[in-house]
Amino acid sequence: MMITALGCNLAWGLVDAVMYLIRTLTGRARNLTLLRRVRSAANPHDAHAIIAEALPGRLASVISAEGLEGIRQRLATLPEPPARARLGRDDFVGAVAVFLLVVLATFPVVIPFIFIHETALAMRASNAVALVILFASGYALGRHAGGTPWRTGLVMIAIGVALVVATIALGG
């Protein structure tokens, strides 16, 4: 059971690292596309619309036409972008960091299997460790977001329990 749990941790670390690389490459490709669209716009007004559309949330509604024009002009002065998006050394270092973060963050859930040889008891202890980690993560998230840390911690536990129930129900 311990070897299976370690294998699962390594597998999720690998999945998350690869998804990090895909997200990074996709983001760069999108940014190149937006830059090219802004530069090739028929007129400044069209470029402003492209820029405003690319901005998150309601940010575009608080930027004046002069602000959009300033962004357009700065984009026009940038050096010619590469022909296509690429990943660099720092991206692969970041992927390794994601891999290690996921593996190390989930390793405490494996620890009970090292010390407890009765599978059912080790599983319950592992679940308890996972609940503590979920609560601590939720508490930290609540503090970071300016919410109620205790409530956010408890909500994270509830979400974790619901996901485990759904996973078991689906055969996982």
PEVENBEL-V665042 format. One record per backbone hydrogen bond with DSSP energy under -0.5 kcal/mol. NH is the residue of the N-H (numbers start at 0). CO is the residue of the C=O. Records with the same first field share a line. If there is no record, write none. Layout:
NH = CO, CO
This chain:
4 = 0
5 = 1
6 = 2
7 = 3
8 = 4
9 = 5
10 = 6
11 = 7
12 = 8
13 = 9
14 = 10
15 = 11
16 = 12
17 = 13
18 = 14
19 = 15
20 = 16
21 = 17
22 = 18
23 = 19
24 = 20
25 = 21
26 = 22
27 = 23
28 = 24
29 = 25
30 = 26
31 = 27
32 = 28
33 = 29
34 = 30
35 = 31
36 = 32
37 = 33
38 = 34
39 = 35
40 = 37
46 = 42
47 = 43
48 = 44
49 = 45
50 = 46
51 = 47
52 = 48
53 = 49
54 = 50, 51
58 = 55
60 = 57
61 = 57, 58
62 = 59
63 = 61
67 = 63
68 = 64
69 = 65
70 = 66
71 = 67
72 = 68
73 = 69
74 = 70
75 = 71
76 = 72
77 = 73, 74
91 = 87
92 = 88
93 = 89
94 = 90
95 = 91
96 = 92
97 = 93
98 = 94
99 = 95
100 = 96
101 = 97
102 = 98
103 = 99
104 = 100
105 = 101
106 = 102
107 = 103
108 = 105
109 = 106
110 = 106
111 = 107
112 = 109
113 = 109, 110
114 = 110
115 = 111
116 = 114
118 = 116
121 = 117
122 = 118
123 = 119
124 = 120
125 = 121
126 = 122
127 = 123
128 = 124
129 = 125
130 = 126
131 = 127
132 = 128
133 = 129
134 = 130
135 = 131
136 = 132
137 = 133
138 = 134
139 = 135
140 = 136
141 = 137
142 = 138
143 = 139
144 = 140
145 = 141, 142
146 = 141
148 = 146
151 = 147
152 = 148
153 = 149
154 = 150
155 = 151
156 = 152
157 = 153
158 = 154
159 = 155
160 = 156
161 = 157
162 = 158
163 = 159
164 = 160
165 = 161
166 = 162
167 = 163
168 = 164
169 = 165
170 = 167
171 = 166
